[in-house]
């Protein structure tokens, strides 16, 4: 490729880079229209590659390349990310910068860049947004160390993405932990049932708590004894978690003695007793227990806010309640609206009515 010059009129061919300093190059890009910025950036990228790329190009030129990317428009950075996604000649620092940018810009390099190492991906898992973490989990050929970090973090959405990644190095231990987690997290079941690293032993465990369609898929894939599988599934269905039984009994006893009050919700959270909170909330608000559980797994905090209002909890106490619930519930429910769920005041009855509308099955008729 022929070297490209950069002048104050944009990229041209033949000759050397006439700018005297990095500051001049960056100043040239600032305030330019997008098409001029794009041409300038492509010119510097081509020059950097033609002079040997990250192995032999002058350090000053690499610094200029990175600094220029920092000041161009977001849509230009996105186009550059798509163009350089699988390139091995670009500065590593540039790839790291793009990977930490807005997710639309970051996605191509997270998915494909050969220059991102496990340490870079672990940094994204620790510091970047949920969308970035999901993209890391979906990265083809994901390494074992990164997969272990995702499993240990136990974020339901990121775990589901990891289970869908058929080329991730999960290993026997990782697969076992995902299968165990799928007992409570239903979204894991379908990708795990068809995962290439699934074994007959793990398939038999998974069989115990999946639906009929996935049971058939497991049976078709592995030679398993149907009678033993049916017996194990029946035993699993009869099991009830001791914490759930104890919480149900405690809240029933409190209600019978007229001691079940909104303050019970606060006390349960302070004592790290999430099951007691769930059962108390269901009884106080007179809401279906399964719907309350779904509210705690929702992608918005609004259903939980309505349930707490229906239970008589002061609206001023809800932000603290939400923080405590999320602390014990793997970050759920999410709060993407940033408080927009706190609408006008409503009565307990109105809140219960709105909650039931929100949590009604999709195929039900509106009230």
Secondary structure, 3 states (H helix, E strand, C coil): CCCEEEECCEEEECCCCCCCCHHHHHHHHCCCCHHHHHHHHHHHHHHHHHCCHHHHCCHHHHHHHHHHHHHCCHHHHHHHHHHHCCCCCCCHHHHHHHHCCCHHHHHHHHHHCCCCCHHHHHHHHHHCCHHHHHHHHHCCCCCHHHHHHHHHHCCHHHHHHHHHCCCCCCHHHHHHHHHHHCCCCCHHHHHHHCCCCCCHHHHHHHHCCCCHHHHHHHHHHCCCCHHHHHHHHHHHHHCCCHHHHHHHHHHHHHHHCCCCCHHHHHHHHHCCCHHHHHHHHHHHHCCCHHHHHHHCCCCCCHHHHHHHHHCCCCHHHHHHHHHHHHHHCCCCCCCCCCCCCCCCCCCHHHHHHHHHHHHCCCCCCCC
